[in-house]
Amino acid sequence: MNTNQTKENQPEMASLLLGAGFALASLIILPAVAQRIGMGSSLTIALRGALMRAANRF
């Protein structure tokens, strides 16, 4: 693989990993934590929406 191609793919890979991290957090981690601490469902849904919007920015 060419060094220039590797450097060009690094921002794409970082964005992909960041988006996947936000998706994982909003779909799995956030509901588990919310249930554990007794957070209301409407607040959980609002936080999930905020995380998904943040994931779409990257």
Buried (B, 14 or more C-beta within 10 A) or exposed (E): EEEEEEEEEEEEEEEEEBBEBBEEBBEEEBBEEBEEEEBEEEEBEEBBEEBBEBBEEE
